[in-house]
Amino acid sequence: MRIQQLISLCALASMAVVLGSTPVLAQSLKVTEIASGFSAPLYLTAPPGDTSRLFIVEQGGRIKIIKNGTLLSTPFINLDPLTNGSGERGLLGLAFHPQYASNGKFYVSYTNTGNSSVVREYTVSANPDVASTGSFKDIFGPLSQPFSNHNGGCIQFGGDGMLYAAYGDGGSANDPSNRAQNTTNLLGKMLRFDVDIAAPYIPASNPFVGVAGTSDEIWAIGLRNPWRFSFDRSTADLWIGDVGQNAREEIDFETAGNGGNNYGWRCMEGLSCTGLSGCTCNNAALTMPVDTYSHGFGCSVTGGYRYRGAAMPNFVGRYFYGDYCSGRIWSFAFNGSSISGKTEHTTDLGIPGGENITSFGEDANGELYVVDASGGQIWRIDEECAGTTTPYCTASPNSIGAGAFLSAAGTVSISANNFLIIASGAAPNQPGLFYYGANQISTPFGDGVRCVGGAVFRLNPAAFGDLFGDASRAVDFTQSPANAGAGAITAGSTWNFQYWYRDPAAGGTGFNLSNAVSASFCP
């Protein structure tokens, strides 16, 4: 049978083959610089479903776009005239409406020139890379900030479609007016708004609606300075990095939809009693942090994200966060009530400069980024090589023994470009070819079993077994079909490889196939 006929036959899909356990090749992390030259960058995000752009918030008031890897020269919006961008003030938050693709609405959180906090809605213009500055309406504020610090200002849409906004206790030290525990005051709180209803945009399901002596906007109380919170895109659970005072930093956790929590400030800092009034320390009614660290490791926590992307499969479900002062970065696993496997990644990542981590960010695919104010840089966190190789399917006996067996050498790193497929034990001195495809099947074919189906792609040139029936072929990621269009092998993709070879001594059809190898590739 001609080789081209084999390729045509192999394009037919059939039943799936179940993989066994997948061995991990590597678990170390690295950072890749995405862009630089930003002025006091504070945040990174992307509209839902927009995989081509990243939006970067600068404290001074500009939001800039990285589009297909290139920093655009024109800002998406410039709010510099509206904001006081000094100290802990400025443009502090950005969130895109869950239906941004259809309604073009986005929201900014900033400290205005009167030193009050505001949340404002804008819409995009006819140019998708430029906002309409005249389209605004205020959702919340102005909320007076009595001191220059602890403005908070992070905003996020939760899985419930509501807009959440977090503010610090008003500043100074020790929360001098006990604002965080005062339910008539909106400082030291997490607030919740429904931007799709009429003003004042307060959902009836907020936990303090209708409760005497409380403000309806409040979702949770007892926060000191929640510098970056996020929602788990898989579970909608809430994670908060709350900055401590002189001793402890903390990470708070809230199950999705579980409003009304009291996170303990000012009577508690982390798990420690402060001796200040406002609440009863260690009271069972307080929601304790799931993680804390002392000021021996830093001085200002930067809350992060629970990773739900695809490029770091060994870290899915781990929560990443850092410290602004020390530049340290950690992650841990979480089972719903307690953490485990806390790991520091600072040395592993090796971010140049290593300090002033103002934020983490997610793109539309859930990949994770670090915003570095000290260098004005954006870094993406990657695994050094998250790929795997797994043999599957069964090699059929051939004319010389148990059959031809496939293995892989080199690495599954696209950038390393040294991936090698090896067949051992085929018929000696006979032609063959390596091919790959997306599907795993199990179909009798010739004197063997086809293990690779769907649209399949030949690795050129054809191979020729040596005296021992061994053959190999390098997969060149810079050449077609592996580098472009149909059959492109990209980071995060999984492909299945097999070897077809002549075996005239066996009788029957005169050709056979090896078993197969599944390979998932990494950057």
ABEGO torsion letter per residue (X at the ends): XBAAAAAAAAABBBBBBBBBBBBBABABBBBBBABBGBBGBABBBBBBGBAABBBBBBAAGBBBBBBGGBBBABBABBAAAABBBBEABEBABBBBBAAAAAAGBBBBBBBBAAGBBBBBBBBBBABAABBBAAABBBABOBBBBABABGAEGBBBBBAAGBBBBBBBAGEEBGGAAGAAABAABABGBBBBBBAABBOAGBBAABAABGBBGBBAABABBGBABBBEBBBBAAAGBBBBBBBBBAABBBBBBBBBGBBGBBAGOAABBEABBAGBBGBBBGBAABBBBABBBBAAAEABBBBBBBBABAABAAABGBBBBBBAAAGBBBBBBBAGABBBGBBBAAAAAGBBGGBGBABBBBBAAGBBBBBBAAAGBBBBBBBABABBBBBBEBBBBBAAEAEBBBBBBEBABAAAGABBBBBBGBBBGBBBBBBBBABBBBBBBEABBBABBEBBBBBOBBBBBBAAGBBBBBBBAABOAAABEBGBBBBGBBBBBBBBBBBAAAEEAGBBBBBBBBBBBBX
